[in-house]
């Protein structure tokens, strides 16, 4: 038989865990880089780019492909770090909440 009170409590607990995860992920900040720091991207746990910095020494109008490759590499580095950090945060939050 269904215990309506238990189901409501489980839904409330899941909602609280979800909000906690959302809050925690907003606080996650990582930096991805390429070219020894010539291109740097800061990203949060919601996969939003917070900043992009490009060293002016690598800007060459005759070789824009190089700059594009550096940006892609820095983004991929940042994305990889966010994925690792968010997985760790989610594991921590869910283990604390009993899920």
C-alpha beads as a LAMMPS data file, in Angstrom:
LAMMPS data file: protein, C-alpha beads

99 atoms
98 bonds

1 atom types
1 bond types

-500.0 500.0 xlo xhi
-500.0 500.0 ylo yhi
-500.0 500.0 zlo zhi

Masses

1 110.0

Atoms # bond

1 1 1 0.000 0.000 0.000
2 1 1 1.224 3.497 -0.825
3 1 1 2.125 5.767 2.035
4 1 1 1.276 9.206 0.693
5 1 1 3.257 10.937 3.441
6 1 1 6.434 9.010 2.545
7 1 1 6.042 9.833 -1.129
8 1 1 5.573 13.533 -0.369
9 1 1 8.635 13.477 1.899
10 1 1 10.706 11.791 -0.814
11 1 1 9.617 14.395 -3.373
12 1 1 10.464 17.233 -0.989
13 1 1 13.855 15.674 -0.246
14 1 1 14.605 15.251 -3.960
15 1 1 13.595 18.863 -4.624
16 1 1 15.897 20.066 -1.855
17 1 1 18.778 17.960 -3.187
18 1 1 18.199 19.311 -6.694
19 1 1 18.247 22.925 -5.467
20 1 1 21.348 22.231 -3.388
21 1 1 23.085 20.773 -6.452
22 1 1 22.119 23.783 -8.545
23 1 1 23.499 26.151 -5.905
24 1 1 26.715 24.158 -5.507
25 1 1 27.321 23.986 -9.250
26 1 1 26.970 27.749 -9.568
27 1 1 29.907 28.027 -7.146
28 1 1 32.105 25.702 -9.210
29 1 1 34.685 27.702 -11.131
30 1 1 37.360 26.199 -13.380
31 1 1 39.954 27.555 -15.773
32 1 1 40.874 25.907 -19.038
33 1 1 43.883 26.946 -21.051
34 1 1 45.934 26.170 -24.102
35 1 1 49.271 27.222 -25.514
36 1 1 50.840 27.445 -22.091
37 1 1 48.243 29.950 -20.921
38 1 1 48.090 31.988 -24.109
39 1 1 44.323 31.369 -24.222
40 1 1 42.408 31.026 -20.933
41 1 1 38.719 30.369 -20.370
42 1 1 36.955 30.532 -17.002
43 1 1 33.743 28.535 -16.710
44 1 1 31.217 27.795 -13.969
45 1 1 29.476 24.550 -13.068
46 1 1 26.569 25.373 -15.350
47 1 1 28.951 25.302 -18.338
48 1 1 28.703 29.070 -18.755
49 1 1 31.814 30.906 -19.932
50 1 1 32.680 33.597 -17.406
51 1 1 35.707 35.015 -19.177
52 1 1 37.980 34.536 -22.172
53 1 1 41.511 35.900 -22.273
54 1 1 43.712 35.821 -25.358
55 1 1 47.353 36.901 -25.261
56 1 1 47.799 39.472 -27.996
57 1 1 51.064 37.841 -29.094
58 1 1 49.189 34.935 -30.675
59 1 1 46.794 37.093 -32.678
60 1 1 47.903 36.895 -36.307
61 1 1 45.383 37.999 -38.925
62 1 1 47.170 35.804 -41.458
63 1 1 46.789 32.659 -39.310
64 1 1 43.348 32.892 -37.736
65 1 1 43.097 29.074 -37.769
66 1 1 45.786 28.862 -35.109
67 1 1 43.820 31.178 -32.803
68 1 1 40.618 29.229 -33.426
69 1 1 42.396 25.973 -32.551
70 1 1 43.760 27.513 -29.355
71 1 1 40.284 28.684 -28.300
72 1 1 38.770 25.269 -29.020
73 1 1 41.516 23.573 -27.036
74 1 1 41.057 25.911 -24.058
75 1 1 37.267 25.382 -24.138
76 1 1 37.673 21.621 -24.235
77 1 1 40.083 21.820 -21.298
78 1 1 37.582 23.898 -19.296
79 1 1 34.679 21.600 -20.210
80 1 1 36.622 18.545 -19.113
81 1 1 37.399 20.161 -15.770
82 1 1 33.777 21.228 -15.223
83 1 1 32.560 17.694 -15.960
84 1 1 34.981 16.236 -13.418
85 1 1 34.167 18.824 -10.765
86 1 1 30.398 18.614 -11.208
87 1 1 30.515 14.812 -11.022
88 1 1 32.474 15.049 -7.782
89 1 1 30.038 17.633 -6.361
90 1 1 27.000 15.569 -7.330
91 1 1 28.495 12.456 -5.753
92 1 1 29.177 14.376 -2.539
93 1 1 25.696 15.910 -2.399
94 1 1 23.844 12.685 -3.159
95 1 1 25.888 10.699 -0.645
96 1 1 25.096 13.258 2.081
97 1 1 21.380 13.201 1.265
98 1 1 21.010 9.433 1.267
99 1 1 20.263 8.967 -2.441

Bonds

1 1 1 2
2 1 2 3
3 1 3 4
4 1 4 5
5 1 5 6
6 1 6 7
7 1 7 8
8 1 8 9
9 1 9 10
10 1 10 11
11 1 11 12
12 1 12 13
13 1 13 14
14 1 14 15
15 1 15 16
16 1 16 17
17 1 17 18
18 1 18 19
19 1 19 20
20 1 20 21
21 1 21 22
22 1 22 23
23 1 23 24
24 1 24 25
25 1 25 26
26 1 26 27
27 1 27 28
28 1 28 29
29 1 29 30
30 1 30 31
31 1 31 32
32 1 32 33
33 1 33 34
34 1 34 35
35 1 35 36
36 1 36 37
37 1 37 38
38 1 38 39
39 1 39 40
40 1 40 41
41 1 41 42
42 1 42 43
43 1 43 44
44 1 44 45
45 1 45 46
46 1 46 47
47 1 47 48
48 1 48 49
49 1 49 50
50 1 50 51
51 1 51 52
52 1 52 53
53 1 53 54
54 1 54 55
55 1 55 56
56 1 56 57
57 1 57 58
58 1 58 59
59 1 59 60
60 1 60 61
61 1 61 62
62 1 62 63
63 1 63 64
64 1 64 65
65 1 65 66
66 1 66 67
67 1 67 68
68 1 68 69
69 1 69 70
70 1 70 71
71 1 71 72
72 1 72 73
73 1 73 74
74 1 74 75
75 1 75 76
76 1 76 77
77 1 77 78
78 1 78 79
79 1 79 80
80 1 80 81
81 1 81 82
82 1 82 83
83 1 83 84
84 1 84 85
85 1 85 86
86 1 86 87
87 1 87 88
88 1 88 89
89 1 89 90
90 1 90 91
91 1 91 92
92 1 92 93
93 1 93 94
94 1 94 95
95 1 95 96
96 1 96 97
97 1 97 98
98 1 98 99
